Amino acid sequence: MAAHQEILTKLPDAFEKARASGDLLFFPSSVHTHKEHNVEFEIRLCPALQNKPRLPTPDFKEDAPPQAEQEKKRADPFAPPYVPTLFLGEVRDEAEGAEYVILFNKYSVVPHHILLVTKEFQSQASPLMPPDLVQAYLFLLAAKKAGRKFFAFYNCGDLSGASQPHKHLQFLPIEDDGPPVERLARAAKLEYEERPFALETLPYANHIRRLPSSLASANLDELETALANAFLSLLDLAISTVRHDAAYPPGPPSYNVILTLEHIHVVPRRRETHTLAGTGEELSVNALGFAGMLLVKSERELDAVREEGVGNILRGVALESVHELQVDEHKAGDERL
């Protein structure tokens, strides 16, 4: 974990240097709270983002050109040579040899927003693999030991809000006990902590697995097994949710992942954007929305989000929960054993 700690230690100075060089663009913002569904949602208003160039959504469809061919047409910002001021270091998974680079997010709304990027090109439409999960968890753990709090998120597939086709997880610092939806998950009373659960007060399908408190002291083999098993159980439920939706768009399922030291959340997605009823504008939603953190670019959008309701917006880009049906199916399967 030494490499992770070293990278986190140099974040403050490295961020200021990258910002001063002009290689990292920082957009000031203000946070507005809005309570619904027992969640204190955070709506971040950042007018400067209206001037940020919008990148086209990567094409992940089966008949799309290969990812490598798409990359040739559009420069991969996560491929070498790396911008020196945005490059923070490298980490390597000891068990499987997977290699990653750590980069600053070039367009930062929150200071110290960093990315864990596969060194070799892998598709953002591919699921998280055990080394991905382990390295992300080790970063969160290193941050905690350094007295800081981060959470990780991953946008998988063309309906997830992903902006780059090169596989990357993202990390955001938090100052309190958030992100907002994690607070709700932490408060959930579970009969069986080793089983997936859903937050039924939320108006969309969500699948969560509580991680053992002992995981922080586990060896790497135990850590990999626990994280992989937890994630796969949630991915199975997300795919099951999609299969119960006869109107789901064709193609591989898209979903968002949120990872903290205490939980993994997986939310299946139906579409990338929501058309705001009050303005007719498209609001892009990625995993941060399902962590309870939406981003808007104008006071007009902020008012429209509040008026329409965050829950309605998230439900519009997600799926209807079939958790009770899935529980019944699970019980029926147990009875047949």
N, C-alpha and C positions, 0 to 999 in steps of 0.2 A: 504493500500500500504506500510505500515511500514515494513513488512517482506521483501518485494522486495528491499526497500531502504537499509535495514540493510545488506542484502546479497551483494548488489552492493558495499557498502562502504568497506566491508572487502575483496573484490576481489584482490587488489594488494598484500597485505600481504599474503593472503591465497594461491595465485598462487605461490609466491616465496617459501613458506613452502612446498607446494606439489611438486614443482620442485626439491627442495633441498633433499626431502625425497626419491626421485626416483620413487614415485608413479605416478607422472605426467611426461610424456616424451615430451619435447619440441624440435621441429625440426626447426632449423633456415632456412630461405628462403629469396629469393629476388623477387621483383615484376617487371614485364616487361609489358609495355602498348602496345596495338595493336588496332588501330582504324578501325572499320568497321561499316556500317549500322548506322552511327551517334552515335555510342557507343565507349567510350574509354575503351575497355576490359582490364582487369587486368589478366595477366597470371603469376601465382606464381610458381617459380621454387624451388623445395625442394628435392635435391638429396638424403638426408638422409632417405626419405620415401621409397627408394628402399629396405631398410633393415627392414621395418615394415612388420610384418606378415599380409598376406591378409586374411580377414575373408570371409567365404563363404556367398553368398547372401542368406538371409532367404527364405525359401520355403513358398510362400503365396498361391499356387495353391489350387483349390477346393478339389482335391484328396490327398493333402499333409497331413501328420500326424498333429493332432491338435497342436496349438502353444505351449500348456503346455507340450506336449510330446517332441516337438523339444527342448524346454528349458531344459528338463531333460538331454538330450543328450549333450547339450552345455550350459555351465554355463552362466547365465544371469548376465552381469556386472552391470545391473541396479536394481538388487534385493538385499535386505539386506542379510547379514550385509554389510553396505557400508564401503568402504575404508575411514577412518577418514579424511585424508588430501584432498580427492576428494569431500567429502560431505560438501555442503555449507549451507544447511538449508532446510526448508519445507515451502510450502504455501498451503492454502486451499481456495477453491472457496466458497464465502459466500452464494451465491444463491443456489448452487446445492450440496455443500459438497464434491466436487471432491478434492482429495488430490494429491499433487505432491512433489517430491524431486528435489533439484537443485544440480547438480553434475558438476565438471569440466570434460571436454573432456580429457580422459586419454592421447590421442595422439594429441597434440596441435601443430599446425603450426602457429597459431595466438594466442598471449597471451590473457587470460581471455575468451576463448571460453567455454561457459557453456551450459548445457542441462537442459531443463524442462521435467521431466520424470514422467509418471503416477505412483503413489505409488503402486497401484495394477496393475498386468499385463494386458495390453490392446495391441491389435495388431497394428503394424505399417502400416498395410494395411487398417486400419479403418480411416474414415474421421475425420477431426478436429471437435470437439464438441464445443458448446458455451463456457463452462468453459475453454477449452484449449485456445481458442481465447482471452478470457478476461484476463487470467493470462499472456499470452504472451504480450498482449498490455500493461498491467500494468507494466511489466518489462521494456518495451521500454519507457514508460512514466516516470517511476522512474529514469531511466538512464538519460533522458533529464533533469529532475529536478536536477540531481546531476552533470550536466555539461558534460555528456558523451553521445555518440551516439552508438546505437546498431541497428541491424536488426535481424529478426527471420526468420528461414526457416524450412520447413518440407518436408521430402521425403516419399511419400505414395505409397506403393506397390512394387512388385518385379522388376519393370522396372524403378524405380525412382532413383536408386543409394543408397537405404537404406542399411545399414550394420548391423543393429540390428533389431530383430523382436519385441522388447519391445518399445511401443509408446513413442516417445520423439521429442520435438522441440529443435532446436539449435539456439544459439544466438552468433553473432560475433560483436565485436566492430569495428567501423570505425572512421577514423580520419578526414574525410572530409564530403562532402554532398552526398556520395554514398549510396548504391552500384551503380555501373555504370548504369545498366538498370533503376534504380529508377530515376536517373537524367533525362532520356529520358521521363519517365512517368510524372515526375513533370512538364516538359516543354510542355506537350500536352495541347492544347486548346480544351476544351470540351463544346459542346452546352448544354448537359444535364449532370451535374456532378453526378447525382444520378444513372446513367446508366453505365453498364460495357462498356469498350472500349478496343481496341487493338492497339498496336504499329505496324503500317503497314509497317514500314521500316525494321522490323525484319523478317527473312525468315522462320518463324515457327509460329504455332498457339500459341497465348498468349492471356490471358483474364485478365483484370485489372479493379479494382473498386477503385475509389477515395473515401477516407473516409472524412467525414465532419470535418472541422477545429474545430468545437465546441465539438468534441468527447472527447477531453482531459478534459473538465470540466463537462462531462455528469455523471449522477449517474450510479450505476452498472447495473441497469435494462435497462436503455437506451443504455449503452455501449454494453451489451450482445445482445440486439435486433439488433442494427446497425451492429455489427460485424458478427453475425450469418446470417442476411439477405444478407449482402454483399458477404460472403463466399459462401452461397448456390446459389446465382445467378451465381457466377463464376464456381462453381462445375457443375451446370446444363449445362453451355456452354462447359465445358471441356468434359462432357459425350456426349453432342451433337456432338462435333468435332470427338470424337471416333466413334460414330455411322455413321458418314458420310464417314468413312474410311473402305472400304470393306475388306481390307487386314490386319486390326488390329489383333494382336495376341489374341487368346482366353483367357478368364479369366477376372477378375475385372480390370477396368482401373487403370493405375498408373499415378501419376502426382506429380508435385512439387509445393510447396506454398512458397511465399516470403511475409513477413509482415513487413511493416514499420508503422510509425505513420500516414502516408499520403495515403498509398495504400495497397491493397492486390492483389498479382499476382498469377494466377494459370496457369500452363503450362502442358498440357497432354503429356505423354511419350509413345514412341513406343518401345524403347529398353534402356538397362542400359548403354551399352558401344558403343563406336565408334572405328572402325578399322582405324587407321591413314594410309592414302595412302602412306606417305613417309617412314614409318618404318614397317608397318604390325602389330604394337603393338596395344593392346586394351587400350583405354583411357576411364576410368570410369567418368561419368558425373552425378552429383546430382544437387540439387536446386541452388548451388552456381554458376554453369555454366550459369544458366538462370538469375542470378543476375548480370552476367557479369564478373564472377571471376572463371577462370579455374585453375586447379592444375596439374602440370607436374613434373616428377621425374628426368628428364635429359635434358641436352642441346639439345640432339638429338630430344627428344619429343617436346621441345620448338620450334625448327626450323620447325619440321613437322607441328605443329599447325599453325604457322605463314604462312607457305607455302600453306596449305590446306584452311585456313581461318576459323575463329571461327564460323562464320555464317553457313558454310557448315557442321561443326561438330555438332552444336546444331540442325540444321535441320535434320541431320542424326538420332538423337536419339529422336526427337520430331515428330510432325505431321504437315501436310500442313494446312495453315490457310483456314478456310471456313467462315471467319468473315462476308464478304459481303452477303453470302447466309444466314447466321444466322440473319443478320439485316433485310433482305427481309422477312424471315419467321416471325420475330418479328412484322414487319409492317403489314403483312398479318393477323396475329393474332389480332392486335389492330383494324384493319378494320372490323373484324368479331364481335367485341364486341359492 
